[in-house]
Amino acid sequence: MQSATDIGPLRVAADGATPHASGDARTAHDSAAANAVAASSGVVFALACACVIASSAALAGFAPLGLSVATVFLFAGPHNWVELRYFITRLPARLSRSRNFFALAAAGVLLLTASYAALALGANSSVWGGEELYAGVAVWNSLLVAWVAALVFMRGKLSRRDWAWALPAGSALIALNWLAPQALSLSLVYLHPLVALWFLDRQLKRTRREWRRAYHLALALLPVALTLLWWRLASAPSIAGDDAVALRIVRHAGADILPSVSTHLLVSTHVFLETLHYGVWLVALPLAAGAVGVPWRLQSIPLVRHRDGWPRTIRVLLAAGAFAVVALWLCFVKDYATTRDVYFTLATAHVLAEVPFLLRMI
């Protein structure tokens, strides 16, 4: 049996060990166990991401129209509500030095969304010809690029980084835009879903660092899935269907701008990226932020719990957003084609709102 010797207030074991040393060993063991659990959870998260990428690509390739109709109907409204809540959560209770940045961001979202809606109305009317539409799209793209460049520049100043390169880069992009404005517009359609992946990476860096490396490995499957999709559908016949819904889906994917490319390929690519976009906002980001199953708990929002916040305004805004989701579902049931047009026009607001909040996270 191990003996011990009393030396003042300290009881020392005969082999020289102390209770303090034993406690350190237990702490190290607990820390190692916690790290192992964190690493295993990161692997599970990455495997889930890989499964979603593979299954989404397969479904998009085999049933692009059906998947497009189903995902927009089920997830378009809810994902906008989740984005709204996420952005409100990211707003500081006191803007202080960021006041001008957010003022420019809000003004840009409102004005660009309104002008985009006016542009869509003009494009669908018989008043505008090809030249007017060309000029209108080029002007709107120019305003968008100038707004983004100004936000990048201002964000650089706030974070004490030299991001003045955004101004000449934006000017060059505006000039290129006038050569092919429709091409820039279509590129935004395909690039926008990928922004959600960037948001997820930023969130993981803040709250789930142990998952981030595994997530990057899972993302390596994305170009592989796209390559296989394009190889499989490069010579596929275009989608057969001349009903209102099919025509809108095909047009949104860029059939008018890329007439030589199979519409099956275009729609499959677009709905694949959109499905990943919805999955990130509705599942992955809440999981990474630790908010799964409790989106109605608003005390985590600074503007709700802070004494200088706007708790009533935030609650009313989120309640109105939930009502809008239900109204959107009802409108989809009544007239899917028209509702889809209206939704993707007004949804420009959430696309634009992603820019300042992503910049804030960089």
C-alpha positions in Angstrom: 0.0 0.0 0.0 1.3 3.5 -0.9 2.3 5.5 2.1 2.4 9.3 2.5 4.3 11.8 4.6 2.9 15.1 6.0 5.1 18.2 5.4 3.2 21.1 6.8 -0.1 21.6 5.0 1.0 19.5 2.0 0.6 15.7 2.0 3.2 14.1 -0.3 2.9 10.6 -1.6 5.9 8.3 -1.0 6.6 8.1 -4.7 6.9 11.9 -5.0 3.5 12.5 -6.7 1.2 15.2 -5.4 -2.5 15.7 -5.7 -1.8 18.8 -7.9 0.1 16.7 -10.4 -2.7 14.2 -10.4 -5.2 17.0 -11.2 -3.0 18.2 -14.0 -3.0 14.7 -15.5 -6.8 14.5 -15.3 -7.1 18.0 -16.9 -4.8 16.9 -19.7 -6.8 13.7 -20.2 -10.1 15.7 -20.3 -8.6 18.1 -22.8 -7.3 15.4 -25.0 -10.8 13.7 -24.9 -12.5 17.0 -25.8 -10.1 17.5 -28.7 -10.8 14.0 -29.9 -14.6 14.6 -29.7 -14.2 17.9 -31.6 -12.1 16.3 -34.3 -14.6 13.4 -34.8 -17.5 15.9 -34.9 -15.6 17.8 -37.6 -15.2 14.6 -39.6 -19.0 13.9 -39.3 -19.7 17.4 -40.5 -17.4 17.1 -43.5 -18.9 13.7 -44.4 -22.4 15.2 -44.2 -21.3 18.1 -46.5 -19.8 15.6 -49.0 -23.0 13.5 -49.0 -25.1 16.7 -49.6 -22.8 17.7 -52.5 -22.9 14.3 -54.1 -26.7 13.8 -53.7 -27.5 17.3 -54.9 -25.4 16.9 -58.0 -27.0 13.5 -58.8 -30.6 14.9 -58.4 -29.8 18.0 -60.3 -28.5 15.9 -63.2 -31.4 13.5 -63.4 -34.3 15.8 -62.6 -33.3 19.4 -62.9 -36.8 20.8 -63.4 -38.4 18.9 -60.6 -35.6 19.7 -58.2 -35.8 23.4 -59.1 -39.5 23.6 -58.6 -39.3 21.7 -55.3 -36.4 23.5 -53.7 -37.7 27.0 -54.6 -41.2 26.1 -53.3 -40.0 24.6 -50.0 -36.8 26.5 -49.1 -36.8 30.0 -50.8 -38.9 31.7 -48.2 -37.5 30.0 -45.1 -33.9 30.6 -46.2 -34.7 34.3 -46.6 -36.1 34.4 -43.0 -33.0 32.6 -41.7 -30.7 35.0 -43.5 -32.7 38.0 -42.1 -32.3 36.7 -38.6 -28.6 36.0 -39.1 -27.9 39.5 -40.5 -29.9 41.1 -37.6 -27.7 39.1 -35.2 -24.6 40.4 -36.9 -25.7 44.0 -36.5 -23.9 45.7 -33.6 -26.1 47.5 -31.0 -23.9 50.6 -31.5 -22.7 51.4 -35.0 -20.2 54.0 -33.9 -17.4 54.1 -36.6 -19.4 51.8 -38.9 -22.3 54.2 -39.2 -21.4 55.4 -42.6 -20.6 51.9 -43.8 -24.0 50.6 -42.9 -25.7 53.8 -44.2 -24.2 53.2 -47.6 -25.0 49.5 -47.4 -28.7 50.2 -46.6 -29.0 52.9 -49.3 -27.5 50.6 -51.9 -29.7 47.7 -51.0 -32.9 49.8 -51.3 -32.0 51.8 -54.4 -30.5 48.8 -56.3 -33.5 46.6 -55.5 -36.0 49.2 -56.6 -34.1 49.9 -59.8 -33.8 46.2 -60.5 -37.5 45.8 -60.1 -38.1 48.7 -62.5 -35.6 47.1 -65.0 -37.5 43.8 -64.8 -40.8 45.6 -65.5 -39.2 47.4 -68.5 -37.7 44.1 -69.9 -41.1 42.4 -69.7 -43.0 45.2 -71.4 -43.2 46.0 -75.1 -41.9 49.5 -74.6 -38.2 48.7 -74.4 -36.3 47.4 -77.3 -33.0 45.5 -77.4 -30.8 48.7 -77.2 -32.7 50.1 -74.2 -32.5 46.8 -72.3 -28.8 46.6 -73.1 -28.2 50.1 -71.7 -30.4 49.5 -68.7 -28.6 46.3 -67.7 -25.2 47.9 -68.2 -26.1 50.9 -66.0 -27.5 48.7 -63.2 -24.4 46.6 -63.3 -22.2 49.7 -63.2 -24.0 51.0 -60.1 -23.7 47.6 -58.4 -20.0 47.4 -59.0 -19.4 51.0 -57.9 -21.4 50.3 -54.7 -19.5 47.1 -53.9 -16.1 48.8 -54.6 -17.1 51.7 -52.3 -18.1 49.2 -49.5 -14.8 47.3 -49.9 -12.8 50.5 -49.7 -14.7 51.7 -46.6 -14.4 48.3 -44.9 -10.6 48.5 -45.5 -10.4 51.8 -43.8 -12.4 50.6 -40.8 -10.2 47.6 -40.3 -7.0 49.6 -41.0 -6.2 47.6 -44.2 -5.2 49.1 -47.5 -8.1 48.1 -49.7 -7.8 51.0 -52.1 -7.3 48.5 -54.9 -11.1 48.1 -54.9 -11.6 51.4 -56.7 -9.4 50.8 -59.8 -10.6 47.2 -59.9 -14.2 48.3 -59.8 -13.6 50.9 -62.6 -12.0 48.2 -64.8 -14.9 45.9 -64.2 -17.4 48.6 -65.0 -15.7 49.2 -68.3 -15.7 45.4 -69.1 -19.4 45.3 -68.1 -20.3 47.6 -71.0 -18.9 45.1 -73.5 -21.2 42.3 -72.3 -23.6 43.4 -69.5 -25.8 40.3 -69.9 -22.7 38.1 -69.3 -22.0 39.9 -66.0 -25.6 39.5 -64.9 -25.5 35.8 -65.6 -22.3 35.3 -63.8 -23.9 36.8 -60.7 -26.7 34.3 -60.9 -24.2 31.4 -60.7 -21.7 33.0 -58.3 -24.3 34.1 -55.7 -25.1 30.6 -54.4 -21.3 30.1 -53.7 -21.3 33.1 -51.4 -23.2 31.0 -48.8 -20.1 28.7 -48.7 -18.0 31.7 -47.8 -20.3 32.7 -45.1 -20.1 29.2 -43.6 -16.3 29.3 -43.7 -16.3 32.6 -41.8 -18.8 31.3 -39.2 -16.7 28.2 -38.7 -13.7 30.3 -38.1 -15.5 32.1 -35.3 -17.4 29.3 -33.6 -16.2 25.9 -34.9 -12.5 26.1 -35.7 -12.1 22.3 -35.3 -14.5 21.7 -38.2 -12.9 24.1 -40.6 -10.1 21.9 -42.0 -12.5 19.0 -42.6 -15.0 21.5 -44.3 -12.3 22.6 -46.7 -11.6 19.0 -47.6 -15.3 18.5 -48.3 -15.4 21.6 -50.5 -12.7 20.0 -52.7 -15.6 17.8 -54.0 -17.5 20.7 -55.4 -15.3 21.2 -58.5 -15.3 17.5 -59.0 -19.1 17.3 -58.9 -19.4 20.2 -61.3 -16.9 18.7 -63.7 -18.7 15.4 -63.7 -22.0 17.1 -64.2 -20.7 19.1 -67.2 -19.1 16.1 -68.7 -22.2 14.0 -68.3 -24.6 16.7 -69.7 -22.4 18.5 -72.3 -24.1 16.8 -75.2 -27.5 16.2 -73.5 -30.6 17.3 -75.4 -32.2 20.5 -74.1 -35.0 20.2 -71.7 -38.3 19.5 -73.4 -41.1 21.6 -72.1 -42.8 24.8 -73.2 -45.0 25.5 -70.2 -44.7 28.7 -68.2 -42.8 27.2 -65.3 -40.2 25.4 -67.5 -39.7 28.5 -69.7 -39.0 30.6 -66.6 -36.6 28.1 -65.1 -34.7 27.7 -68.4 -34.5 31.5 -68.9 -33.3 32.1 -65.4 -30.5 29.7 -66.0 -29.3 31.7 -69.0 -30.7 29.9 -72.0 -31.2 33.3 -73.8 -27.6 34.4 -73.2 -26.0 31.0 -73.9 -28.2 29.5 -76.7 -25.5 27.1 -77.8 -25.3 25.4 -74.4 -27.7 22.6 -73.5 -30.5 23.9 -71.2 -30.3 20.6 -69.3 -26.7 21.5 -68.4 -27.6 25.1 -67.5 -30.6 24.2 -65.3 -28.8 21.3 -63.6 -25.8 23.5 -62.8 -27.9 26.3 -61.4 -30.3 24.1 -59.3 -27.3 22.2 -57.9 -25.7 25.4 -56.7 -29.0 26.7 -55.4 -29.6 23.5 -53.5 -26.3 23.9 -51.7 -27.1 27.5 -51.0 -30.3 26.6 -49.3 -28.7 23.8 -47.4 -26.0 26.1 -46.0 -28.4 28.8 -44.8 -31.1 26.4 -43.4 -28.9 23.7 -41.8 -25.1 24.2 -41.9 -24.9 27.8 -40.7 -27.4 27.5 -37.8 -25.5 24.3 -36.8 -22.1 26.1 -36.9 -23.6 29.0 -34.9 -25.2 26.7 -32.4 -28.7 27.9 -33.1 -30.3 24.7 -34.5 -33.9 24.3 -33.3 -34.1 27.6 -31.4 -34.4 30.4 -34.0 -37.2 32.0 -32.0 -34.9 32.7 -29.1 -34.1 36.3 -29.7 -32.0 37.1 -26.6 -28.9 36.2 -28.6 -29.5 39.2 -30.8 -27.6 42.3 -29.6 -30.3 44.7 -30.8 -32.8 42.8 -28.7 -30.9 42.4 -25.4 -28.9 45.6 -25.4 -30.4 48.6 -23.6 -29.9 50.8 -26.8 -31.4 48.1 -29.0 -34.8 47.9 -30.8 -36.4 44.7 -29.3 -39.9 45.5 -30.4 -38.9 46.5 -33.9 -36.8 43.3 -34.3 -39.7 41.1 -33.1 -42.1 42.8 -35.4 -39.7 42.5 -38.4 -39.1 38.8 -37.8 -42.8 38.1 -37.3 -43.5 39.9 -40.6 -40.9 37.8 -42.2 -42.5 34.6 -41.0 -45.8 35.8 -42.3 -44.2 36.6 -45.7 -42.9 33.0 -45.8 -46.4 31.6 -45.4 -47.8 34.1 -47.9 -45.1 33.0 -50.4 -46.1 29.4 -50.1 -49.8 30.2 -50.7 -48.9 32.3 -53.8 -46.7 29.5 -55.1 -49.7 27.1 -54.8 -52.0 29.5 -56.6 -49.6 30.6 -59.4 -46.1 29.2 -59.2 -44.8 30.8 -62.4 -45.7 34.4 -61.7 -44.8 34.0 -58.0 -41.4 32.7 -59.0 -40.8 35.8 -61.2 -41.8 38.2 -58.4 -39.8 36.3 -55.8 -36.5 36.3 -57.8 -37.0 40.0 -58.5 -37.5 41.1 -54.9 -35.0 38.5 -53.6 -32.3 40.8 -55.1 -32.5 42.6 -51.8 -31.1 39.6 -49.9 -28.4 39.0 -52.5 -27.3 42.6 -52.1 -27.5 42.5 -48.3 -25.0 39.6 -48.2 -22.2 41.9 -49.5 -21.8 44.3 -46.5 -22.3 41.5 -43.9 -19.7 39.3 -45.6 -17.3 42.2 -45.7 -17.8 42.7 -42.0 -16.8 39.1 -41.3 -13.6 39.3 -43.3 
